[in-house]
Amino acid sequence: MGEYFVACVGVVIEDDKVLLVREGKNVAEGTWALPGGSLEENEKLEECVDREIEEETGLDAEARNLIGTYVMEGDAVNEEMFVFGFECVSEDTELTKREEDSVQEADFFKIQELEKLNLRFPQLKEIVKDSTKANSSHLKYI
């Protein structure tokens, strides 16, 4: 049995555009993803996603609503992933270049553009789609 990975991702939408980060030095270098990452010890889910968005993009975002809980096939590192997707808001939309190696850049994309991007996990489109539905909190296998 392989490793299970628990992660939180944030969906920040501004002017019908969604915030994505381009992965840096890891197994998925160059692919795009929702900002997010793994829980730290004794960290709440909302704290995790707020911290990850700030670390990866410089935005001071706040997790507002749980979009859903997703079980996804993993990658070369993790066989199966449990992902908590949160709707997040930020008063500030000015992205800041981060010094860490895990993210090359961050940018806002029109939701329709997701089909054309090289996404780390194609299932992330489903999380963004679910974020546009009212009261969409659920457990979903994708």
Sequence and secondary structure as in RCSB ss.txt:
>XXXX:A:sequence
MGEYFVACVGVVIEDDKVLLVREGKNVAEGTWALPGGSLEENEKLEECVDREIEEETGLDAEARNLIGTYVMEGD
AVNEEMFVFGFECVSEDTELTKREEDSVQEADFFKIQELEKLNLRFPQLKEIVKDSTKANSSHLKYI
>XXXX:A:secstr
   EEEEEEEEEEETTEEEEEEE SSTTTT EE SEEE  TT  HHHHHHHHHHHHH   EEEEEEEEEEEEE  
SS SEEEEEEEEEEES        STTEEEEEEEEGGGGGGS BSSTTHHHHHHHHTSTT   EEE 
